[in-house]
Amino acid sequence: MTILAEKKYTRLLVIAIVGGTQFVLPFLASAVNIILPDLQKELHATALQLSLVSAVYLLGINVFILPMGRLSDIFGRKKVFMSGTVIMGLSSLLLIHAGDIRIFLVFRFLQGLGAAMVVTTGLVIAFETFPKNERARAISIIVAAIYIGMSIGPFIGGVLTGLFGYRSIFYCVVALMLFFFFGAFFGIKEQWQKTEKVRFDYKGAVLYGLAVSSFMFMISGLFKNSFQFILLLFASVLFIVLFIRAEKKSTNPLLPVDLFVKNKQFLYSCLLIFTNFMASFCVPFYLALYLQYILKFSESQAGLVLIIPPAMQVLLSFWVGNQLDKKVEKPFATYGVILMTTGLFLLACIIYIQNFWFIALALVFIGVGIAFFVTPSTMLLMECVGEELHSVGSSVNSVMRSFGMMFCMSIISAIFRTVLGNKDVATDNYHLFLVSMQTGFIVFFVVGLLSIGISFLAYSAKAKREKEQAQFENANG
């Protein structure tokens, strides 16, 4: 095999393995929601315990994602990535045999650890495998895999559970992780080890984990009274302050916090990703309920309607990535946010226009907006940090996405509590559900407008950075 052919083979293999793992992670997050009734029956889970099934998985990802990114710098991306596939497979195997919901939750947290190791290294491996003129297309394929996993997770999970029981989902994950492990072991030679003989920031990792844990529980709405909320708020602020102070003093920080001050493009890119995911994540939640309760669609019919945005994203994302690789200087992320925000505005009107085609139009706007947004926003963030900080960029990108989605759900919960109180969504209070849904869409439309403004700031910071870089090169050229 020639060197050129070997490089092409490696790149294709990296796309297959990284894209496959990035598909599995959101698939696990969304598919598991389908099996909650089965867990309640078989493991005698309470409502609170069922709500923790997804929460502890996300907690595991967010607590470990920054530390794993740093460890991948020290020990090598490939080693951490492969270790993540092992932990994902092992935890899935343990979940199959869990006979108690408390044990199930422990293994679900462990699964989040494995997911953190895979997600923080996968994007960087792809980013560093491909040359600069091919990176955007590679990222667009990976992003498409993420959205496909998120979108068809409930459908595939429902089919597997119906045919073979809920444990079949985790059997599939075990098989896939074995494939990804051996694919990486035999097919990928590069380790991407950037740093040697440096001390890992254990203090920063612990403080970061405590800050994320207290913050996530605070915004999740799992607290029972106002005293617990105030306690969690105090703990969140305290640990965040301690973490920032520790990172400023550390010679090898987990997260160089000065990045947010000195690198405006990095700061605005983070805020852009955070606000966009906060605004867009409400759509499948609200419409799944609206289509079934108000328009009387079946679960399968509602699922097919909700495939419209990811379908548009899959169709267009590679073209957008190709345009970026050709150095087409257009603010694609801004276009994406504008389209998505337009879709949110249309959805805020469905309380008055209860028509399927109107909803489909809104979903097309949102799907095209996502396609125009995700890859360009990822490139905006990753390209403004040096090669030695690619793992930090990848980790922060994932954290911004996760926190955006969690903030979205906390806002939805707060609106529901305010409008519906303790009532369930039922025939006699559909009008209250519609009011809460419209209120939510209006709130997230405003967040979308904020995101548009931030996108202008991000591209302005990019232009300024490129101008300063060109002047520096000319002066030293």
Contacts in CASP RR format, 6 or more apart in sequence:
PFRMAT RR
TARGET T0000
AUTHOR 0000-0000-0000
METHOD contacts of the structure
MODEL  1
MTILAEKKYTRLLVIAIVGGTQFVLPFLASAVNIILPDLQKELHATALQL
SLVSAVYLLGINVFILPMGRLSDIFGRKKVFMSGTVIMGLSSLLLIHAGD
IRIFLVFRFLQGLGAAMVVTTGLVIAFETFPKNERARAISIIVAAIYIGM
SIGPFIGGVLTGLFGYRSIFYCVVALMLFFFFGAFFGIKEQWQKTEKVRF
DYKGAVLYGLAVSSFMFMISGLFKNSFQFILLLFASVLFIVLFIRAEKKS
TNPLLPVDLFVKNKQFLYSCLLIFTNFMASFCVPFYLALYLQYILKFSES
QAGLVLIIPPAMQVLLSFWVGNQLDKKVEKPFATYGVILMTTGLFLLACI
IYIQNFWFIALALVFIGVGIAFFVTPSTMLLMECVGEELHSVGSSVNSVM
RSFGMMFCMSIISAIFRTVLGNKDVATDNYHLFLVSMQTGFIVFFVVGLL
SIGISFLAYSAKAKREKEQAQFENANG
1 9 0 8 1.000
10 129 0 8 1.000
10 187 0 8 1.000
10 188 0 8 1.000
10 189 0 8 1.000
10 190 0 8 1.000
11 129 0 8 1.000
11 130 0 8 1.000
11 134 0 8 1.000
11 138 0 8 1.000
13 183 0 8 1.000
13 187 0 8 1.000
13 188 0 8 1.000
14 125 0 8 1.000
14 126 0 8 1.000
14 129 0 8 1.000
14 130 0 8 1.000
14 138 0 8 1.000
14 188 0 8 1.000
15 126 0 8 1.000
15 138 0 8 1.000
15 141 0 8 1.000
15 142 0 8 1.000
17 180 0 8 1.000
17 183 0 8 1.000
17 184 0 8 1.000
17 188 0 8 1.000
18 122 0 8 1.000
18 123 0 8 1.000
18 125 0 8 1.000
18 126 0 8 1.000
18 142 0 8 1.000
19 126 0 8 1.000
19 141 0 8 1.000
19 142 0 8 1.000
19 145 0 8 1.000
20 145 0 8 1.000
20 176 0 8 1.000
20 180 0 8 1.000
21 85 0 8 1.000
21 118 0 8 1.000
21 119 0 8 1.000
21 122 0 8 1.000
21 180 0 8 1.000
22 119 0 8 1.000
22 122 0 8 1.000
22 123 0 8 1.000
22 142 0 8 1.000
22 145 0 8 1.000
22 146 0 8 1.000
23 145 0 8 1.000
23 146 0 8 1.000
23 148 0 8 1.000
23 149 0 8 1.000
24 88 0 8 1.000
24 149 0 8 1.000
24 173 0 8 1.000
24 176 0 8 1.000
24 177 0 8 1.000
25 61 0 8 1.000
25 115 0 8 1.000
25 118 0 8 1.000
25 119 0 8 1.000
25 146 0 8 1.000
26 146 0 8 1.000
26 147 0 8 1.000
26 149 0 8 1.000
26 150 0 8 1.000
26 153 0 8 1.000
27 149 0 8 1.000
27 150 0 8 1.000
27 152 0 8 1.000
27 153 0 8 1.000
27 156 0 8 1.000
28 57 0 8 1.000
28 111 0 8 1.000
28 115 0 8 1.000
28 169 0 8 1.000
28 173 0 8 1.000
29 54 0 8 1.000
29 57 0 8 1.000
29 58 0 8 1.000
29 150 0 8 1.000
30 149 0 8 1.000
30 150 0 8 1.000
30 151 0 8 1.000
30 153 0 8 1.000
30 154 0 8 1.000
31 153 0 8 1.000
31 154 0 8 1.000
31 156 0 8 1.000
31 157 0 8 1.000
31 158 0 8 1.000
31 160 0 8 1.000
31 169 0 8 1.000
32 53 0 8 1.000
32 54 0 8 1.000
32 57 0 8 1.000
32 169 0 8 1.000
33 54 0 8 1.000
33 154 0 8 1.000
34 153 0 8 1.000
34 154 0 8 1.000
34 157 0 8 1.000
34 158 0 8 1.000
34 161 0 8 1.000
34 166 0 8 1.000
35 157 0 8 1.000
35 158 0 8 1.000
35 161 0 8 1.000
35 166 0 8 1.000
35 169 0 8 1.000
36 45 0 8 1.000
36 50 0 8 1.000
36 53 0 8 1.000
38 161 0 8 1.000
38 165 0 8 1.000
38 166 0 8 1.000
39 45 0 8 1.000
39 50 0 8 1.000
39 53 0 8 1.000
39 101 0 8 1.000
39 104 0 8 1.000
39 166 0 8 1.000
40 50 0 8 1.000
42 99 0 8 1.000
43 98 0 8 1.000
43 99 0 8 1.000
43 100 0 8 1.000
43 101 0 8 1.000
43 104 0 8 1.000
44 101 0 8 1.000
45 53 0 8 1.000
45 101 0 8 1.000
46 101 0 8 1.000
48 222 0 8 1.000
49 101 0 8 1.000
49 102 0 8 1.000
49 105 0 8 1.000
51 222 0 8 1.000
52 105 0 8 1.000
52 222 0 8 1.000
53 104 0 8 1.000
53 105 0 8 1.000
53 108 0 8 1.000
55 216 0 8 1.000
55 220 0 8 1.000
55 222 0 8 1.000
56 105 0 8 1.000
56 108 0 8 1.000
56 109 0 8 1.000
56 112 0 8 1.000
57 108 0 8 1.000
57 109 0 8 1.000
57 111 0 8 1.000
57 112 0 8 1.000
57 115 0 8 1.000
58 112 0 8 1.000
58 216 0 8 1.000
58 402 0 8 1.000
58 406 0 8 1.000
59 109 0 8 1.000
59 112 0 8 1.000
59 212 0 8 1.000
59 213 0 8 1.000
59 216 0 8 1.000
60 109 0 8 1.000
60 112 0 8 1.000
60 113 0 8 1.000
60 115 0 8 1.000
60 116 0 8 1.000
61 112 0 8 1.000
61 115 0 8 1.000
61 116 0 8 1.000
61 119 0 8 1.000
61 398 0 8 1.000
61 402 0 8 1.000
62 116 0 8 1.000
62 212 0 8 1.000
62 216 0 8 1.000
62 399 0 8 1.000
62 402 0 8 1.000
62 403 0 8 1.000
63 116 0 8 1.000
63 208 0 8 1.000
63 209 0 8 1.000
63 212 0 8 1.000
63 213 0 8 1.000
64 112 0 8 1.000
64 113 0 8 1.000
64 114 0 8 1.000
64 116 0 8 1.000
64 117 0 8 1.000
65 116 0 8 1.000
65 119 0 8 1.000
65 120 0 8 1.000
65 395 0 8 1.000
65 398 0 8 1.000
65 399 0 8 1.000
66 120 0 8 1.000
66 205 0 8 1.000
66 208 0 8 1.000
66 254 0 8 1.000
66 255 0 8 1.000
66 392 0 8 1.000
66 395 0 8 1.000
66 396 0 8 1.000
66 399 0 8 1.000
67 200 0 8 1.000
67 205 0 8 1.000
67 208 0 8 1.000
67 254 0 8 1.000
68 80 0 8 1.000
68 116 0 8 1.000
68 117 0 8 1.000
68 120 0 8 1.000
68 121 0 8 1.000
68 395 0 8 1.000
69 80 0 8 1.000
69 120 0 8 1.000
69 121 0 8 1.000
69 124 0 8 1.000
69 391 0 8 1.000
69 392 0 8 1.000
69 394 0 8 1.000
69 395 0 8 1.000
70 200 0 8 1.000
70 201 0 8 1.000
70 205 0 8 1.000
70 254 0 8 1.000
70 391 0 8 1.000
70 392 0 8 1.000
71 80 0 8 1.000
71 200 0 8 1.000
72 79 0 8 1.000
72 80 0 8 1.000
72 81 0 8 1.000
72 117 0 8 1.000
72 120 0 8 1.000
72 121 0 8 1.000
72 124 0 8 1.000
72 192 0 8 1.000
72 391 0 8 1.000
73 193 0 8 1.000
73 194 0 8 1.000
73 195 0 8 1.000
73 388 0 8 1.000
73 391 0 8 1.000
74 193 0 8 1.000
74 195 0 8 1.000
74 196 0 8 1.000
74 198 0 8 1.000
74 200 0 8 1.000
75 193 0 8 1.000
76 191 0 8 1.000
76 192 0 8 1.000
76 193 0 8 1.000
76 194 0 8 1.000
77 121 0 8 1.000
77 122 0 8 1.000
77 124 0 8 1.000
77 125 0 8 1.000
77 128 0 8 1.000
77 191 0 8 1.000
77 192 0 8 1.000
77 193 0 8 1.000
77 391 0 8 1.000
78 121 0 8 1.000
78 125 0 8 1.000
78 184 0 8 1.000
78 188 0 8 1.000
78 190 0 8 1.000
78 191 0 8 1.000
78 192 0 8 1.000
79 191 0 8 1.000
80 117 0 8 1.000
80 120 0 8 1.000
80 121 0 8 1.000
81 117 0 8 1.000
81 118 0 8 1.000
81 121 0 8 1.000
81 122 0 8 1.000
81 125 0 8 1.000
81 184 0 8 1.000
82 181 0 8 1.000
82 184 0 8 1.000
82 185 0 8 1.000
83 114 0 8 1.000
83 117 0 8 1.000
84 113 0 8 1.000
84 114 0 8 1.000
84 115 0 8 1.000
84 117 0 8 1.000
84 118 0 8 1.000
85 114 0 8 1.000
85 118 0 8 1.000
85 177 0 8 1.000
85 180 0 8 1.000
85 181 0 8 1.000
85 184 0 8 1.000
86 177 0 8 1.000
86 181 0 8 1.000
87 110 0 8 1.000
87 111 0 8 1.000
87 113 0 8 1.000
87 114 0 8 1.000
87 117 0 8 1.000
88 111 0 8 1.000
88 114 0 8 1.000
88 115 0 8 1.000
88 118 0 8 1.000
88 173 0 8 1.000
88 177 0 8 1.000
89 173 0 8 1.000
89 174 0 8 1.000
89 177 0 8 1.000
89 178 0 8 1.000
90 110 0 8 1.000
91 107 0 8 1.000
91 108 0 8 1.000
91 110 0 8 1.000
91 111 0 8 1.000
91 112 0 8 1.000
91 113 0 8 1.000
91 114 0 8 1.000
92 111 0 8 1.000
92 170 0 8 1.000
92 171 0 8 1.000
92 173 0 8 1.000
92 174 0 8 1.000
92 177 0 8 1.000
93 170 0 8 1.000
93 174 0 8 1.000
94 107 0 8 1.000
94 110 0 8 1.000
95 104 0 8 1.000
95 107 0 8 1.000
95 108 0 8 1.000
95 111 0 8 1.000
95 167 0 8 1.000
95 170 0 8 1.000
96 167 0 8 1.000
96 170 0 8 1.000
96 171 0 8 1.000
96 174 0 8 1.000
98 104 0 8 1.000
98 107 0 8 1.000
119 394 0 8 1.000
119 398 0 8 1.000
120 391 0 8 1.000
120 394 0 8 1.000
120 395 0 8 1.000
120 398 0 8 1.000
121 391 0 8 1.000
121 394 0 8 1.000
122 394 0 8 1.000
123 139 0 8 1.000
123 142 0 8 1.000
123 378 0 8 1.000
123 382 0 8 1.000
123 394 0 8 1.000
123 397 0 8 1.000
123 398 0 8 1.000
124 192 0 8 1.000
124 390 0 8 1.000
124 391 0 8 1.000
124 394 0 8 1.000
125 188 0 8 1.000
125 192 0 8 1.000
126 135 0 8 1.000
126 138 0 8 1.000
126 139 0 8 1.000
126 142 0 8 1.000
127 135 0 8 1.000
127 138 0 8 1.000
127 139 0 8 1.000
127 382 0 8 1.000
127 390 0 8 1.000
127 394 0 8 1.000
128 192 0 8 1.000
128 387 0 8 1.000
128 390 0 8 1.000
129 138 0 8 1.000
129 190 0 8 1.000
130 137 0 8 1.000
130 138 0 8 1.000
133 325 0 8 1.000
134 325 0 8 1.000
135 325 0 8 1.000
135 379 0 8 1.000
136 320 0 8 1.000
136 321 0 8 1.000
136 322 0 8 1.000
136 323 0 8 1.000
136 324 0 8 1.000
136 325 0 8 1.000
136 375 0 8 1.000
136 376 0 8 1.000
136 379 0 8 1.000
137 318 0 8 1.000
137 321 0 8 1.000
137 322 0 8 1.000
137 324 0 8 1.000
137 325 0 8 1.000
139 321 0 8 1.000
139 375 0 8 1.000
139 378 0 8 1.000
139 379 0 8 1.000
140 317 0 8 1.000
140 318 0 8 1.000
140 320 0 8 1.000
140 321 0 8 1.000
140 322 0 8 1.000
140 375 0 8 1.000
141 317 0 8 1.000
141 318 0 8 1.000
143 313 0 8 1.000
143 317 0 8 1.000
143 374 0 8 1.000
143 375 0 8 1.000
143 378 0 8 1.000
144 313 0 8 1.000
144 314 0 8 1.000
144 317 0 8 1.000
144 318 0 8 1.000
147 309 0 8 1.000
147 310 0 8 1.000
147 313 0 8 1.000
147 314 0 8 1.000
147 370 0 8 1.000
147 374 0 8 1.000
148 310 0 8 1.000
148 314 0 8 1.000
150 310 0 8 1.000
151 284 0 8 1.000
151 306 0 8 1.000
151 307 0 8 1.000
151 309 0 8 1.000
151 310 0 8 1.000
152 307 0 8 1.000
152 310 0 8 1.000
154 303 0 8 1.000
155 300 0 8 1.000
155 303 0 8 1.000
157 169 0 8 1.000
160 166 0 8 1.000
160 168 0 8 1.000
160 169 0 8 1.000
160 172 0 8 1.000
161 168 0 8 1.000
161 169 0 8 1.000
194 387 0 8 1.000
194 388 0 8 1.000
194 391 0 8 1.000
195 252 0 8 1.000
195 388 0 8 1.000
198 252 0 8 1.000
199 251 0 8 1.000
199 252 0 8 1.000
200 252 0 8 1.000
201 246 0 8 1.000
201 247 0 8 1.000
201 250 0 8 1.000
201 252 0 8 1.000
201 253 0 8 1.000
201 254 0 8 1.000
203 246 0 8 1.000
203 250 0 8 1.000
204 243 0 8 1.000
204 246 0 8 1.000
204 247 0 8 1.000
204 250 0 8 1.000
204 253 0 8 1.000
204 254 0 8 1.000
205 254 0 8 1.000
207 239 0 8 1.000
207 242 0 8 1.000
207 243 0 8 1.000
207 246 0 8 1.000
208 243 0 8 1.000
208 254 0 8 1.000
208 255 0 8 1.000
209 239 0 8 1.000
210 235 0 8 1.000
210 239 0 8 1.000
211 236 0 8 1.000
211 239 0 8 1.000
211 240 0 8 1.000
211 242 0 8 1.000
211 243 0 8 1.000
214 232 0 8 1.000
214 235 0 8 1.000
214 236 0 8 1.000
214 239 0 8 1.000
215 232 0 8 1.000
215 236 0 8 1.000
215 240 0 8 1.000
216 406 0 8 1.000
217 223 0 8 1.000
217 232 0 8 1.000
218 229 0 8 1.000
218 232 0 8 1.000
218 233 0 8 1.000
218 236 0 8 1.000
219 406 0 8 1.000
219 407 0 8 1.000
219 410 0 8 1.000
220 406 0 8 1.000
220 409 0 8 1.000
220 410 0 8 1.000
221 410 0 8 1.000
221 413 0 8 1.000
223 229 0 8 1.000
223 232 0 8 1.000
244 257 0 8 1.000
246 253 0 8 1.000
247 253 0 8 1.000
247 254 0 8 1.000
247 255 0 8 1.000
247 256 0 8 1.000
247 257 0 8 1.000
248 257 0 8 1.000
248 258 0 8 1.000
255 392 0 8 1.000
255 396 0 8 1.000
256 389 0 8 1.000
256 392 0 8 1.000
259 266 0 8 1.000
259 267 0 8 1.000
259 385 0 8 1.000
259 389 0 8 1.000
259 392 0 8 1.000
260 266 0 8 1.000
260 267 0 8 1.000
260 270 0 8 1.000
261 267 0 8 1.000
263 384 0 8 1.000
263 385 0 8 1.000
264 457 0 8 1.000
264 461 0 8 1.000
264 464 0 8 1.000
264 465 0 8 1.000
265 380 0 8 1.000
265 384 0 8 1.000
265 458 0 8 1.000
265 461 0 8 1.000
265 462 0 8 1.000
265 465 0 8 1.000
266 381 0 8 1.000
266 384 0 8 1.000
266 385 0 8 1.000
266 393 0 8 1.000
267 461 0 8 1.000
268 454 0 8 1.000
268 457 0 8 1.000
268 458 0 8 1.000
268 461 0 8 1.000
269 377 0 8 1.000
269 380 0 8 1.000
269 381 0 8 1.000
269 384 0 8 1.000
269 458 0 8 1.000
270 381 0 8 1.000
270 396 0 8 1.000
270 400 0 8 1.000
271 454 0 8 1.000
271 458 0 8 1.000
272 333 0 8 1.000
272 337 0 8 1.000
272 377 0 8 1.000
272 380 0 8 1.000
272 451 0 8 1.000
272 454 0 8 1.000
272 455 0 8 1.000
272 458 0 8 1.000
273 377 0 8 1.000
273 378 0 8 1.000
273 381 0 8 1.000
273 397 0 8 1.000
273 400 0 8 1.000
273 401 0 8 1.000
274 400 0 8 1.000
274 401 0 8 1.000
274 403 0 8 1.000
274 404 0 8 1.000
274 407 0 8 1.000
275 404 0 8 1.000
275 447 0 8 1.000
275 448 0 8 1.000
275 450 0 8 1.000
275 451 0 8 1.000
275 454 0 8 1.000
276 337 0 8 1.000
276 340 0 8 1.000
276 373 0 8 1.000
276 377 0 8 1.000
276 448 0 8 1.000
276 451 0 8 1.000
277 400 0 8 1.000
277 401 0 8 1.000
277 404 0 8 1.000
277 405 0 8 1.000
277 408 0 8 1.000
278 404 0 8 1.000
278 405 0 8 1.000
278 407 0 8 1.000
278 408 0 8 1.000
278 411 0 8 1.000
278 444 0 8 1.000
278 447 0 8 1.000
279 340 0 8 1.000
279 341 0 8 1.000
279 344 0 8 1.000
279 408 0 8 1.000
279 444 0 8 1.000
279 445 0 8 1.000
279 447 0 8 1.000
279 448 0 8 1.000
279 451 0 8 1.000
280 340 0 8 1.000
280 344 0 8 1.000
280 366 0 8 1.000
280 370 0 8 1.000
280 444 0 8 1.000
281 404 0 8 1.000
281 405 0 8 1.000
281 408 0 8 1.000
281 409 0 8 1.000
282 408 0 8 1.000
282 411 0 8 1.000
282 412 0 8 1.000
282 440 0 8 1.000
282 441 0 8 1.000
282 444 0 8 1.000
283 309 0 8 1.000
283 344 0 8 1.000
283 347 0 8 1.000
283 363 0 8 1.000
283 366 0 8 1.000
284 306 0 8 1.000
285 409 0 8 1.000
285 412 0 8 1.000
286 347 0 8 1.000
286 412 0 8 1.000
286 437 0 8 1.000
286 440 0 8 1.000
286 441 0 8 1.000
287 302 0 8 1.000
287 305 0 8 1.000
287 306 0 8 1.000
287 347 0 8 1.000
287 359 0 8 1.000
287 363 0 8 1.000
288 302 0 8 1.000
288 303 0 8 1.000
288 306 0 8 1.000
289 425 0 8 1.000
289 433 0 8 1.000
289 437 0 8 1.000
290 350 0 8 1.000
290 437 0 8 1.000
291 297 0 8 1.000
291 301 0 8 1.000
291 302 0 8 1.000
291 305 0 8 1.000
291 306 0 8 1.000
291 359 0 8 1.000
292 298 0 8 1.000
292 299 0 8 1.000
292 302 0 8 1.000
293 425 0 8 1.000
293 430 0 8 1.000
293 433 0 8 1.000
294 354 0 8 1.000
294 430 0 8 1.000
294 433 0 8 1.000
294 434 0 8 1.000
295 354 0 8 1.000
295 356 0 8 1.000
297 305 0 8 1.000
305 356 0 8 1.000
305 359 0 8 1.000
305 360 0 8 1.000
305 363 0 8 1.000
306 363 0 8 1.000
308 360 0 8 1.000
308 363 0 8 1.000
308 364 0 8 1.000
308 367 0 8 1.000
309 363 0 8 1.000
309 366 0 8 1.000
309 367 0 8 1.000
309 370 0 8 1.000
310 367 0 8 1.000
310 370 0 8 1.000
311 367 0 8 1.000
312 363 0 8 1.000
312 364 0 8 1.000
312 367 0 8 1.000
312 368 0 8 1.000
312 369 0 8 1.000
312 370 0 8 1.000
312 371 0 8 1.000
313 367 0 8 1.000
313 368 0 8 1.000
313 370 0 8 1.000
313 371 0 8 1.000
313 374 0 8 1.000
314 371 0 8 1.000
315 371 0 8 1.000
316 368 0 8 1.000
316 371 0 8 1.000
316 372 0 8 1.000
317 371 0 8 1.000
317 374 0 8 1.000
317 375 0 8 1.000
320 332 0 8 1.000
320 371 0 8 1.000
320 372 0 8 1.000
320 375 0 8 1.000
320 376 0 8 1.000
321 375 0 8 1.000
321 376 0 8 1.000
323 330 0 8 1.000
323 332 0 8 1.000
324 332 0 8 1.000
324 375 0 8 1.000
324 376 0 8 1.000
324 379 0 8 1.000
331 376 0 8 1.000
331 455 0 8 1.000
331 456 0 8 1.000
331 459 0 8 1.000
332 372 0 8 1.000
332 373 0 8 1.000
332 375 0 8 1.000
332 376 0 8 1.000
333 372 0 8 1.000
333 373 0 8 1.000
333 376 0 8 1.000
333 377 0 8 1.000
333 380 0 8 1.000
333 455 0 8 1.000
333 458 0 8 1.000
333 459 0 8 1.000
334 452 0 8 1.000
334 455 0 8 1.000
334 456 0 8 1.000
334 459 0 8 1.000
335 369 0 8 1.000
335 372 0 8 1.000
336 368 0 8 1.000
336 369 0 8 1.000
336 370 0 8 1.000
336 371 0 8 1.000
336 372 0 8 1.000
336 373 0 8 1.000
337 369 0 8 1.000
337 373 0 8 1.000
337 448 0 8 1.000
337 451 0 8 1.000
337 452 0 8 1.000
337 455 0 8 1.000
338 369 0 8 1.000
338 452 0 8 1.000
339 365 0 8 1.000
339 366 0 8 1.000
339 367 0 8 1.000
339 368 0 8 1.000
339 369 0 8 1.000
339 372 0 8 1.000
340 365 0 8 1.000
340 366 0 8 1.000
340 367 0 8 1.000
340 369 0 8 1.000
340 370 0 8 1.000
340 373 0 8 1.000
340 448 0 8 1.000
341 445 0 8 1.000
341 448 0 8 1.000
341 449 0 8 1.000
341 451 0 8 1.000
341 452 0 8 1.000
342 365 0 8 1.000
343 362 0 8 1.000
343 363 0 8 1.000
343 365 0 8 1.000
343 366 0 8 1.000
344 362 0 8 1.000
344 366 0 8 1.000
344 441 0 8 1.000
344 444 0 8 1.000
344 445 0 8 1.000
344 448 0 8 1.000
345 445 0 8 1.000
346 358 0 8 1.000
346 361 0 8 1.000
346 362 0 8 1.000
346 365 0 8 1.000
347 359 0 8 1.000
347 362 0 8 1.000
347 441 0 8 1.000
348 438 0 8 1.000
348 440 0 8 1.000
348 441 0 8 1.000
348 442 0 8 1.000
348 445 0 8 1.000
349 358 0 8 1.000
350 358 0 8 1.000
350 359 0 8 1.000
350 362 0 8 1.000
351 434 0 8 1.000
351 435 0 8 1.000
351 437 0 8 1.000
351 438 0 8 1.000
378 397 0 8 1.000
380 458 0 8 1.000
380 459 0 8 1.000
380 462 0 8 1.000
381 393 0 8 1.000
381 396 0 8 1.000
381 397 0 8 1.000
382 390 0 8 1.000
382 393 0 8 1.000
382 394 0 8 1.000
382 397 0 8 1.000
384 461 0 8 1.000
384 462 0 8 1.000
384 465 0 8 1.000
385 392 0 8 1.000
385 393 0 8 1.000
408 444 0 8 1.000
411 440 0 8 1.000
411 443 0 8 1.000
411 444 0 8 1.000
412 440 0 8 1.000
415 436 0 8 1.000
415 439 0 8 1.000
415 440 0 8 1.000
415 443 0 8 1.000
416 436 0 8 1.000
418 436 0 8 1.000
419 432 0 8 1.000
419 435 0 8 1.000
419 436 0 8 1.000
419 439 0 8 1.000
420 429 0 8 1.000
420 432 0 8 1.000
420 433 0 8 1.000
420 436 0 8 1.000
423 429 0 8 1.000
423 432 0 8 1.000
425 433 0 8 1.000
END
